[in-house]
C-alpha cells in the first residue's frame, strides 16, 4: 500500500532503457566535463558516481530508483572511458599505442567474466543487495589509487617528433 502503483508493476525494459539514455547523456557531456574538471578529477567523479549508484541499488530495490541509478552509472562509465582513452592516447608513444591499448583491453575485458562469476557466486550466497554493496565498496576502495594522478600534457599531433618511426606528414 505504501509504494506507488508504478513501483509495484514489473519494470519491463525501463531500467535498461534508462541505462542506455544515461550512456547517451554521458557521451554528450563527457568531453565538456573532462575539460572543465581535468582528467584526474573526472576519473575520481566517475568512480565515485558508479560506486554510489551501486550502493543505492544495494539498499533501495524500488525499480524506478534502480533505473535512475543505472542511468547515472552508465553516464559515469562513459566519462571513465572517454578520459582513459584520451589519457592513453596522450601518454603512450604513438608507435606503442596499439600495444598499450591491447594490454588495457585485455586487462579490462579479460577480467569481466571473472568478476561476473564472483558477483554471481556472492549474490547466490548472501543475496543480490550484498553483491551490489560489495561492488560499490570495492570501487570506493579504488579511489586512493587515483590520488596524485598528474594531468597528462596534450600532445601535438602535427609535431613530427610524435609520429612513429618512418612516418611523416
C-alpha positions as CSV (number, residue, x, y, z in Angstrom):
1,X,0.0,0.0,0.0
2,X,2.9,2.4,0.8
3,X,4.5,2.3,-2.7
4,X,3.1,4.0,-5.8
5,X,1.3,1.7,-8.2
6,X,4.0,2.2,-10.8
7,X,6.6,0.8,-8.4
8,X,4.5,-2.4,-7.8
9,X,4.5,-3.3,-11.5
10,X,7.3,-5.1,-13.2
11,X,9.7,-2.7,-14.7
12,X,9.9,-4.3,-18.2
13,X,12.7,-2.7,-20.2
14,X,12.7,0.6,-18.3
15,X,15.9,0.1,-16.3
16,X,17.8,-0.9,-19.5
17,X,16.3,2.0,-21.4
18,X,17.4,4.3,-18.6
19,X,20.9,2.9,-18.7
20,X,21.1,3.4,-22.5
21,X,19.9,7.0,-22.1
22,X,22.5,7.5,-19.3
23,X,25.2,6.4,-21.8
24,X,24.0,8.8,-24.4
25,X,23.9,11.6,-21.8
26,X,27.4,10.7,-20.7
27,X,28.7,10.7,-24.3
28,X,27.2,14.1,-24.8
29,X,28.7,15.6,-21.7
30,X,32.0,13.7,-21.1
31,X,34.3,15.9,-23.2
32,X,33.0,19.0,-21.5
33,X,33.2,17.5,-18.1
34,X,36.7,16.3,-18.6
35,X,37.7,19.7,-20.0
36,X,36.2,21.5,-17.0
37,X,37.4,19.2,-14.3
38,X,40.5,17.8,-15.8
39,X,41.2,14.1,-16.3
40,X,42.2,13.2,-12.8
41,X,39.2,14.7,-11.1
42,X,36.9,13.4,-13.9
43,X,38.1,9.9,-13.1
44,X,37.5,10.4,-9.4
45,X,34.0,11.6,-10.2
46,X,33.3,8.7,-12.4
47,X,34.4,6.1,-9.9
48,X,32.6,7.9,-7.1
49,X,29.3,8.1,-9.0
50,X,29.5,4.5,-10.1
51,X,30.2,3.4,-6.5
52,X,27.4,5.4,-5.1
53,X,24.9,4.2,-7.6
54,X,25.8,0.6,-6.7
55,X,25.4,1.3,-3.0
56,X,21.9,2.9,-3.6
57,X,20.8,-0.1,-5.7
58,X,22.0,-2.4,-2.9
59,X,19.7,-0.8,-0.3
60,X,16.7,0.5,-2.3
61,X,15.2,-2.2,-4.6
62,X,12.5,0.2,-5.9
63,X,12.8,-0.2,-9.7
64,X,12.3,3.5,-10.7
65,X,15.2,4.4,-8.5
66,X,17.2,1.5,-9.7
67,X,16.6,2.7,-13.3
68,X,17.8,6.2,-12.3
69,X,20.9,4.7,-10.7
70,X,21.6,2.7,-13.8
71,X,21.4,5.8,-15.9
72,X,23.8,7.6,-13.6
73,X,26.2,4.7,-13.6
74,X,26.2,4.5,-17.4
75,X,27.0,8.2,-17.7
76,X,29.8,7.7,-15.3
77,X,31.2,4.7,-17.2
78,X,31.2,6.7,-20.4
79,X,33.1,9.5,-18.7
80,X,35.6,7.0,-17.5
81,X,36.0,5.5,-21.0
82,X,36.4,8.9,-22.6
83,X,39.0,10.0,-20.1
84,X,41.1,6.8,-20.1
85,X,41.1,6.5,-23.9
86,X,42.2,10.2,-24.2
87,X,44.8,9.7,-21.4
88,X,46.3,6.6,-23.1
89,X,46.5,8.5,-26.4
90,X,48.3,11.3,-24.8
91,X,50.7,9.2,-22.7
92,X,51.6,6.3,-24.9
93,X,54.2,6.9,-27.6
94,X,52.5,6.7,-31.0
95,X,54.4,3.6,-32.0
96,X,53.3,1.8,-28.8
97,X,49.7,2.9,-28.7
98,X,48.3,-0.3,-30.3
99,X,50.1,-2.4,-27.7
100,X,49.2,-0.2,-24.8
101,X,45.5,-0.3,-25.9
102,X,45.6,-4.1,-26.4
103,X,47.1,-4.5,-22.9
104,X,44.4,-2.3,-21.4
105,X,41.6,-4.1,-23.2
106,X,43.0,-7.5,-22.1
107,X,43.1,-6.4,-18.5
108,X,39.7,-4.7,-18.6
109,X,37.7,-7.1,-20.7
110,X,39.6,-10.2,-19.7
111,X,38.7,-9.8,-16.1
112,X,35.0,-9.1,-16.6
113,X,33.9,-12.7,-16.8
114,X,35.8,-13.5,-13.6
115,X,34.1,-10.5,-11.8
116,X,30.7,-11.6,-13.2
117,X,31.2,-15.1,-11.9
118,X,32.4,-13.9,-8.5
119,X,29.5,-11.5,-8.3
120,X,27.1,-14.3,-9.1
121,X,28.5,-16.6,-6.5
122,X,28.4,-13.8,-3.9
123,X,24.8,-12.9,-4.8
124,X,23.8,-16.6,-4.6
125,X,25.3,-16.9,-1.1
126,X,24.4,-13.6,0.5
127,X,21.8,-12.0,-1.9
128,X,22.0,-9.5,-4.7
129,X,21.9,-6.5,-2.4
130,X,25.1,-7.6,-0.7
131,X,26.7,-8.2,-4.1
132,X,25.8,-4.6,-5.2
133,X,27.1,-3.3,-1.9
134,X,30.4,-5.2,-2.3
135,X,30.8,-3.8,-5.9
136,X,30.2,-0.2,-4.6
137,X,32.6,-0.7,-1.7
138,X,35.2,-2.2,-4.0
139,X,35.0,0.8,-6.3
140,X,35.3,3.2,-3.3
141,X,38.4,1.3,-2.3
142,X,40.0,2.0,-5.7
143,X,39.7,5.8,-5.2
144,X,43.1,6.1,-3.4
145,X,44.8,4.6,-6.5
146,X,43.7,7.7,-8.4
147,X,45.2,10.1,-5.8
148,X,48.2,12.1,-7.1
149,X,47.5,11.2,-10.8
150,X,49.1,14.0,-12.8
151,X,47.3,15.6,-15.7
152,X,48.8,14.4,-18.9
153,X,50.2,17.1,-21.2
154,X,48.5,17.4,-24.5
155,X,50.5,16.0,-27.4
156,X,50.7,18.0,-30.6
157,X,49.8,15.6,-33.4
158,X,51.4,17.8,-36.1
159,X,54.8,17.6,-34.4
160,X,57.0,15.1,-36.3
161,X,58.6,14.0,-33.0
162,X,55.3,12.4,-32.1
163,X,55.0,10.3,-35.2
164,X,56.0,6.7,-35.3
165,X,59.4,5.9,-36.7
166,X,59.4,6.1,-40.5
167,X,56.3,8.2,-40.8
168,X,56.0,11.8,-41.9
169,X,53.2,14.2,-42.8
